[in-house]
Amino acid sequence: MANVARARSGAPGSRKTEAPAKGAAKPDVQWRVIGGLVGLVVGFASRKVLAFAWERVTGKKPPASADSPEIGLGEAIAYAVVMGLGMEVARIIATRAAAKKWQSWREAAASKSSS
């Protein structure tokens, strides 16, 4: 029920999409590029860090493929949970930090142009 109300309200996170009104700002392409690059870098780095941590904690190299039948089910599930959770947390933290910095840059640029 809450999802229906959210979708009708157009709240963030709702799946409702509407065409922007005439004169409305278009999506910021620069932010999309920066956000994508941040995601790529953080994804690569966090995967390396988590693989290193996995090896230090378990004493084994991380599974090349969690789908392999040669790996125990418990180990495969644990690896999937650690990697998924770790990478998503790292992505959220990095994206929020980048968004905060981007906003401060935009505000500084806007104040310079209006002076």
N, C-alpha and C positions, 0 to 999 in steps of 0.2 A: 504494500500500500504506500509506504514512504517513497519507494522508487517512482511510483506513478505520480505522486505529488511533486517530486523533484523534477521529473521529466516535463511536467506541465509548466512548472515555474521557470524553466530555463536556467536553473541553478547550476553552478560549476559541477561537473561530474555527470550531468544529465546527458542523455543521448540525443536530445532535441537539437536539431540544427536548422538554422534559418539563414536565408541570404542576408548579408549585411545591408542595412538601410543605405540609401543614397547619401553620399557624403561621409559615411562612417569610415573610420580608419581601416586600411587593409591589414592583414596579418603582417607582423614585422618579420620580413625575410631575413634580416641580419640576425635577429635573435634565434630564428629557426636554425640557421647555419651554425651559429655558436653553440646552441644547445645540442645539436647533432654531433658536433666535434667533441664537446665535453663528454657526451655519452660514449662515444667511441674510445676516447682516451681512458676514461674511467673504467669502462668495461674491460679493456685490455689489461690495464694495471691491476684491477681488482682480481681478475682471473689469475694473474701471475702470483699475486700475494696470497690468495687463497690456496693455490696449488702448493706453494712453499709451506704454508701453515699446515696443510693436510699431511704433507710428507714429514714435517717435524713432529706432529702429534701422533700419527699412526705408525710412522716408521716405514711406510710404503709409498711408492709413487702413486699419484692420483690415477684413477682408472682412465684409460684412453677413451673408453666408451662405457657409460653406466649401463648400456643395454646388453653388454657382453654376458653370455651365460657362464663365463669363467669367473666372474665376480659374484660373491655372495649377495643375496637379495638385501640383507641389512646394510652391507657396505655400499651398495649401489644407491639405496634410498638415502642413507646418511650423506653420501657425496652430493647427490642431487639437492638435498635440502640445504646443505652448507653453501654450495655454489649459488643456488638460486637466491637464497636469503641474503648472503653476503654481497652478491653483485647488485641486487636491487637496493639494498640499504646504501651502498656506496654511490649508486647512481642518483638516488634521491638527495643525499647530502650534497653531492657535487653540483647537481642541477639547481638546488635551492641556493647554494652559495654563489653560483654563476648568475642566477636571476637577480639576487640581491645586488651584486656588483654591477650588473647590466643596468638595473634601475638607477643606481647612483650615478652612473655615467650619463644616462639619458637625462636625468634631472640637472646635472652639471652643464650638459650641452644646451639644454633648454634655457637655463638661467643666463648663460653666456650670450645666446642668440637674442634674448629679449632685452639685454642691457644696451 
